[in-house]
């Protein structure tokens, strides 16, 4: 025989469900949580060129650099953020102007740049990226490839407002 006694657990469960659904009956989206900001990496700014042009691709392509840009305070993706990319590639050294280019993030905070294959410089195959955007701290990254044969690299940014 079941008891009609309302337990504390039943009240808490029902109350939580009511708060989640809300008065309108629609599910309320969860608020994004803050994320730890991306620290600048040592050596990331080597051969940086302020205001590199926004380009469709760097050189002949064959390697893909991609990533996301989010705001640290709430984790929201940031559209229209400028990301500069450069590297030592099969077509030029990382200090060469033709080895630099910038792109903008899309509405989901995603950026993609096609560029020549990254090759080792100073014993390591690595790329360089800079997030240089008004209202946010500038961040420089220098991620390493797992192998010189790798055809893509992902680098994500979490930015702090200034």
Buried (B, 14 or more C-beta within 10 A) or exposed (E): EEEEEEEEEEEEEEEEEEEEEEEEEEEEEEEEEEBEBBEBBEBBBBBBBEEBEEBEBBBEBBBBBBBBBBBBBEBEBBEEBBBBBBBBBEBBBBBBEEBBBBBEBBEEBBBBBBBBBBBEBEEEBBBBBBBBBEEBBEBBBBBBBEEEEEEEBEBBBBBBEE
